[in-house]
C-alpha cells in the first residue's frame, strides 16, 4: 500500500508540474506578445481574464507544489489539485463544450489523470517523532 501511495504522489507532482509549466509558458507568451488572445472554450474565462488566470494560477500551482515537496502546507497542493480536477470536469462534462473529432479521448485522459493526481495530492499525516 505504501508503494502505491508513493507512486500516486510522484504522479501527482509530475502531472501538476508539467501542467503548470506548460500553462505558464503559454500564458506568459501571450502576455508578452501583445494583442493575442487565448481561447480555451472549456474554461469559464475569456480574453485577458483567461490569460491572467492561467498565468497566476500556474504560478500558484508551482508554489503549492514546491511547498508540498518540502512538506510545508501540503493541504495547499491538495486544494490546487482539487480545483484543477473540478474545473476540468466542469468544463469538459458539465458545460456546453463540443468536442472536435478525436478530442474525447484526449479530454478523457486529461480528466482521468487530473483525478488520479488529486488522489496522489491527498495530504498524509506525518508521524511525530518523540
Backbone as CSV, one residue per row, in Angstrom:
resi,resn,N_x,N_y,N_z,CA_x,CA_y,CA_z,C_x,C_y,C_z
1,UNK,0.822,-1.198,0.000,0.000,0.000,0.000,0.864,1.260,0.000
2,UNK,1.990,1.203,0.703,2.875,2.364,0.779,3.494,2.666,-0.583
3,UNK,3.774,1.623,-1.371,4.357,1.825,-2.693,3.351,2.525,-3.603
4,UNK,2.086,2.115,-3.543,1.044,2.755,-4.347,0.879,4.219,-3.955
5,UNK,0.936,4.500,-2.666,0.817,5.872,-2.173,1.958,6.740,-2.705
6,UNK,3.164,6.201,-2.711,4.323,6.940,-3.222,4.207,7.149,-4.729
7,UNK,3.780,6.123,-5.450,3.614,6.265,-6.900,2.552,7.310,-7.247
8,UNK,1.441,7.298,-6.520,0.411,8.317,-6.737,0.941,9.710,-6.443
9,UNK,1.732,9.839,-5.392,2.300,11.141,-5.008,3.260,11.651,-6.078
10,UNK,4.119,10.773,-6.575,5.065,11.156,-7.624,4.312,11.527,-8.897
11,UNK,3.300,10.739,-9.262,2.497,11.060,-10.436,1.830,12.422,-10.281
12,UNK,1.312,12.690,-9.098,0.655,13.962,-8.844,1.620,15.128,-9.010
13,UNK,2.822,14.996,-8.459,3.828,16.050,-8.601,4.206,16.248,-10.062
14,UNK,4.435,15.162,-10.788,4.836,15.278,-12.196,3.719,15.847,-13.066
15,UNK,2.494,15.386,-12.841,1.364,15.871,-13.628,1.154,17.367,-13.424
16,UNK,1.113,17.790,-12.180,0.838,19.200,-11.914,2.024,20.097,-12.253
17,UNK,3.235,19.579,-12.131,4.404,20.367,-12.537,4.382,20.589,-14.044
18,UNK,4.125,19.545,-14.811,4.099,19.698,-16.267,2.922,20.559,-16.716
19,UNK,1.760,20.386,-16.105,0.604,21.208,-16.451,0.865,22.678,-16.142
20,UNK,1.389,22.962,-14.967,1.635,24.349,-14.566,2.707,24.994,-15.435
21,UNK,3.768,24.273,-15.746,4.835,24.844,-16.578,4.321,25.117,-17.994
22,UNK,3.562,24.193,-18.560,3.006,24.407,-19.905,2.053,25.599,-19.931
23,UNK,1.144,25.668,-18.977,0.187,26.782,-18.954,0.875,28.107,-18.633
24,UNK,1.906,28.070,-17.809,2.682,29.276,-17.522,3.400,29.761,-18.778
25,UNK,3.963,28.837,-19.532,4.652,29.210,-20.768,3.680,29.779,-21.798
26,UNK,2.535,29.147,-21.953,1.545,29.622,-22.927,1.025,31.001,-22.539
27,UNK,0.608,31.152,-21.293,0.051,32.437,-20.869,1.132,33.515,-20.814
28,UNK,2.354,33.173,-20.426,3.440,34.146,-20.422,3.780,34.615,-21.815
29,UNK,3.751,33.705,-22.769,3.999,34.080,-24.163,2.917,35.019,-24.679
30,UNK,1.676,34.730,-24.358,0.574,35.595,-24.793,0.664,36.962,-24.114
31,UNK,1.007,36.987,-22.829,1.143,38.271,-22.129,2.280,39.118,-22.707
32,UNK,3.349,38.478,-23.110,4.495,39.235,-23.611,4.373,39.608,-25.081
33,UNK,3.480,38.973,-25.813,3.404,39.217,-27.255,2.423,40.306,-27.659
34,UNK,1.619,40.777,-26.761,0.738,41.889,-27.112,-0.715,41.512,-27.272
35,UNK,-1.302,41.815,-28.422,-2.757,41.729,-28.554,-3.325,40.330,-28.801
36,UNK,-2.544,39.289,-28.681,-3.079,37.942,-28.874,-4.017,37.569,-27.725
37,UNK,-4.989,36.746,-28.025,-5.947,36.281,-27.023,-5.975,34.762,-27.007
38,UNK,-6.020,34.202,-25.824,-6.171,32.756,-25.676,-7.642,32.381,-25.848
39,UNK,-7.857,31.162,-26.324,-9.226,30.682,-26.498,-9.283,29.224,-26.055
40,UNK,-9.734,29.006,-24.836,-9.974,27.669,-24.306,-11.443,27.603,-23.919
41,UNK,-12.309,27.137,-24.825,-13.756,27.193,-24.555,-14.220,26.315,-23.400
42,UNK,-13.384,25.384,-22.947,-13.802,24.536,-21.831,-13.607,25.224,-20.492
43,UNK,-12.907,26.352,-20.484,-12.682,27.098,-19.247,-13.693,28.236,-19.132
44,UNK,-14.046,28.629,-17.921,-15.104,29.640,-17.747,-14.657,31.077,-18.020
45,UNK,-13.376,31.312,-18.295,-12.891,32.673,-18.508,-12.626,32.911,-19.985
46,UNK,-12.570,34.189,-20.372,-12.255,34.552,-21.747,-11.333,35.770,-21.748
47,UNK,-10.684,35.999,-22.863,-9.881,37.204,-23.062,-8.726,37.337,-22.091
48,UNK,-8.532,38.573,-21.640,-7.431,38.864,-20.722,-7.610,38.163,-19.372
49,UNK,-8.844,37.985,-18.947,-9.100,37.297,-17.679,-8.571,35.868,-17.738
50,UNK,-8.774,35.203,-18.864,-8.273,33.839,-19.042,-6.750,33.818,-18.987
51,UNK,-6.118,34.744,-19.675,-4.658,34.792,-19.706,-4.078,35.016,-18.315
52,UNK,-4.613,36.002,-17.601,-4.110,36.295,-16.257,-4.431,35.161,-15.276
53,UNK,-5.597,34.554,-15.403,-5.965,33.445,-14.522,-5.034,32.254,-14.728
54,UNK,-4.738,31.938,-15.984,-3.813,30.834,-16.255,-2.405,31.159,-15.764
55,UNK,-1.966,32.391,-15.968,-0.614,32.783,-15.563,-0.454,32.709,-14.041
56,UNK,-1.331,33.402,-13.331,-1.202,33.431,-11.866,-1.629,32.111,-11.226
57,UNK,-2.569,31.401,-11.835,-2.937,30.078,-11.341,-1.787,29.092,-11.471
58,UNK,-1.041,29.189,-12.571,0.125,28.329,-12.753,1.231,28.670,-11.763
59,UNK,1.441,29.949,-11.535,2.428,30.348,-10.525,2.034,29.833,-9.146
60,UNK,0.755,29.945,-8.817,0.258,29.434,-7.544,0.446,27.922,-7.461
61,UNK,0.160,27.221,-8.553,0.328,25.771,-8.574,1.773,25.356,-8.366
62,UNK,2.704,26.069,-8.994,4.121,25.757,-8.797,4.557,26.045,-7.367
63,UNK,4.058,27.141,-6.799,4.384,27.464,-5.410,3.825,26.398,-4.464
64,UNK,2.583,25.989,-4.686,1.966,24.950,-3.858,2.718,23.628,-3.995
65,UNK,3.161,23.327,-5.203,3.911,22.099,-5.433,5.253,22.140,-4.702
66,UNK,5.954,23.265,-4.783,7.242,23.389,-4.089,7.071,23.300,-2.581
67,UNK,6.015,23.914,-2.055,5.759,23.817,-0.623,5.436,22.375,-0.214
68,UNK,4.679,21.675,-1.036,4.338,20.284,-0.728,5.569,19.383,-0.813
69,UNK,6.459,19.684,-1.744,7.699,18.907,-1.829,8.538,19.067,-0.573
70,UNK,8.482,20.253,0.035,9.206,20.497,1.274,8.421,20.134,2.516
71,UNK,7.277,19.468,2.344,6.405,19.073,3.449,5.877,20.263,4.252
72,UNK,5.718,21.390,3.593,5.122,22.564,4.224,3.812,22.863,3.497
73,UNK,2.747,22.956,4.223,1.413,23.222,3.675,1.008,22.255,2.555
74,UNK,1.039,20.947,2.778,0.622,20.023,1.726,-0.861,20.148,1.385
75,UNK,-1.645,20.685,2.300,-3.072,20.863,2.026,-3.284,21.902,0.920
76,UNK,-2.384,22.848,0.773,-2.474,23.849,-0.292,-2.330,23.185,-1.659
77,UNK,-1.419,22.230,-1.767,-1.245,21.493,-3.019,-2.473,20.637,-3.314
78,UNK,-3.055,20.039,-2.282,-4.268,19.251,-2.480,-5.411,20.139,-2.971
79,UNK,-5.568,21.317,-2.386,-6.638,22.221,-2.811,-6.437,22.682,-4.249
80,UNK,-5.191,22.942,-4.628,-4.894,23.311,-6.013,-5.244,22.147,-6.943
81,UNK,-4.849,20.951,-6.563,-5.124,19.772,-7.371,-6.624,19.518,-7.499
82,UNK,-7.343,19.703,-6.410,-8.796,19.555,-6.433,-9.439,20.605,-7.342
83,UNK,-8.966,21.829,-7.279,-9.504,22.896,-8.129,-9.283,22.583,-9.608
84,UNK,-8.101,22.087,-9.959,-7.819,21.729,-11.352,-8.751,20.620,-11.816
85,UNK,-8.917,19.595,-11.004,-9.775,18.469,-11.381,-11.231,18.902,-11.533
86,UNK,-11.714,19.735,-10.629,-13.113,20.189,-10.687,-13.341,21.104,-11.893
87,UNK,-12.402,22.014,-12.163,-12.545,22.923,-13.308,-12.535,22.138,-14.618
88,UNK,-11.665,21.137,-14.728,-11.647,20.316,-15.938,-12.934,19.507,-16.084
89,UNK,-13.412,18.935,-14.993,-14.659,18.173,-15.048,-15.829,19.066,-15.440
90,UNK,-15.914,20.219,-14.824,-16.995,21.150,-15.146,-16.900,21.613,-16.598
91,UNK,-15.698,21.908,-17.050,-15.525,22.422,-18.401,-15.780,21.397,-19.486
92,UNK,-15.332,20.181,-19.273,-15.493,19.163,-20.311,-16.821,18.429,-20.242
93,UNK,-17.370,18.241,-19.043,-18.562,17.401,-18.905,-19.821,18.225,-18.681
94,UNK,-19.767,19.195,-17.766,-20.969,19.908,-17.355,-21.094,21.291,-17.970
95,UNK,-20.633,21.453,-19.178,-20.797,22.730,-19.874,-21.274,22.433,-21.292
96,UNK,-21.418,23.438,-22.061,-21.864,23.267,-23.441,-20.706,23.051,-24.400
97,UNK,-19.601,22.514,-23.915,-18.417,22.315,-24.749,-18.660,21.195,-25.747
98,UNK,-18.310,21.456,-27.008,-18.439,20.456,-28.065,-17.052,19.942,-28.439
99,UNK,-16.930,18.642,-28.510,-15.652,18.029,-28.814,-15.426,17.948,-30.317
100,UNK,-14.205,18.219,-30.729,-13.808,18.001,-32.111,-13.552,16.511,-32.298
101,UNK,-13.398,16.086,-33.541,-13.156,14.684,-33.838,-11.870,14.212,-33.157
102,UNK,-11.958,13.165,-32.355,-10.800,12.600,-31.673,-10.427,13.287,-30.374
103,UNK,-11.133,14.327,-30.006,-10.790,15.075,-28.800,-11.350,14.433,-27.536
104,UNK,-12.343,13.609,-27.648,-12.957,12.970,-26.481,-11.929,12.115,-25.747
105,UNK,-11.122,11.398,-26.495,-10.113,10.532,-25.877,-9.065,11.354,-25.114
106,UNK,-8.631,12.459,-25.712,-7.665,13.333,-25.053,-8.261,13.953,-23.792
107,UNK,-9.490,14.446,-23.889,-10.150,15.057,-22.735,-10.386,14.022,-21.636
108,UNK,-10.783,12.823,-22.010,-10.984,11.765,-21.020,-9.692,11.396,-20.306
109,UNK,-8.611,11.321,-21.057,-7.315,11.034,-20.449,-6.867,12.138,-19.510
110,UNK,-7.094,13.381,-19.920,-6.738,14.518,-19.073,-7.575,14.546,-17.798
111,UNK,-8.858,14.264,-17.935,-9.733,14.202,-16.754,-9.315,13.080,-15.809
112,UNK,-9.062,11.911,-16.358,-8.650,10.773,-15.530,-7.328,11.072,-14.828
113,UNK,-6.384,11.631,-15.558,-5.080,11.959,-14.972,-5.215,13.004,-13.875
114,UNK,-6.083,13.995,-14.076,-6.239,15.040,-13.058,-6.864,14.488,-11.779
115,UNK,-7.802,13.546,-11.900,-8.420,12.978,-10.694,-7.486,11.998,-9.997
116,UNK,-6.678,11.269,-10.758,-5.668,10.401,-10.135,-4.627,11.258,-9.428
117,UNK,-4.232,12.360,-10.074,-3.265,13.270,-9.455,-3.839,13.899,-8.192
118,UNK,-5.128,14.153,-8.182,-5.758,14.694,-6.982,-5.701,13.685,-5.833
119,UNK,-5.898,12.406,-6.145,-5.767,11.368,-5.106,-4.337,11.318,-4.573
120,UNK,-3.364,11.488,-5.449,-1.975,11.490,-5.022,-1.589,12.711,-4.224
121,UNK,-2.339,13.784,-4.374,-2.044,15.020,-3.637,-2.666,15.033,-2.249
122,UNK,-3.463,14.017,-1.940,-4.108,13.956,-0.625,-3.051,14.052,0.460
123,UNK,-3.191,15.009,1.381,-2.161,15.161,2.423,-2.176,13.983,3.382
124,UNK,-1.032,13.456,3.625,-0.928,12.333,4.555,-0.449,12.849,5.905
125,UNK,-0.816,12.116,6.906,-0.397,12.506,8.256,1.069,12.191,8.453
126,UNK,1.720,13.097,9.114,3.108,12.857,9.479,3.143,12.264,10.880
127,UNK,3.968,11.286,11.048,4.111,10.684,12.376,5.074,11.518,13.176
128,UNK,4.689,11.745,14.408,5.550,12.521,15.292,6.678,11.657,15.811
129,UNK,7.846,12.233,15.849,8.996,11.529,16.411,9.229,12.079,17.809
130,UNK,9.265,11.188,18.759,9.430,11.608,20.148,10.860,11.538,20.564
